[in-house]
């Protein structure tokens, strides 16, 4: 049986190409800016007046839904019909959110990441279910991040296209 000699070395593997990032699309709430707690706080305050509790299981059912759908779920799960109307709930919620949303903070590392992507020529965008009026409130103190976005799609944009299409 022949022995392996110095001349029988296994050829080195060819270097693997580095993966490159060509584009990035970000969600916004809870990823770029910390707003999730505001919705919880507002809904807890409103529900507590009626002896109701806004807990994680209810929040999980409402997340990612439209305002109309999440309000319907809230009313069904908490048996709010007859205590207040959805319109009254949304009006009070809106007043509280208008006060809170401008105080949201960027998530740790967001500005550094967005600046890095922008500096390296990677197109970046935001796709959020947030409607334009809340988007403006949430981002008014974070223009250093959002001004670097190449494109922003809000919940209003999606709704308009869905209705047209």
PyMOL commands that set and color helices and strands:
alter all, ss='L'
color gray80, all
select helices_A, chain A and resi 6-8+36-48+56-62+67-78+86-103+110-119+132-139+143-146+155-164
alter helices_A, ss='H'
color red, helices_A
select strands_A, chain A and resi 23-26+33-34+105-106+123-127+151-153
alter strands_A, ss='S'
color yellow, strands_A
deselect
rebuild
show_as cartoon
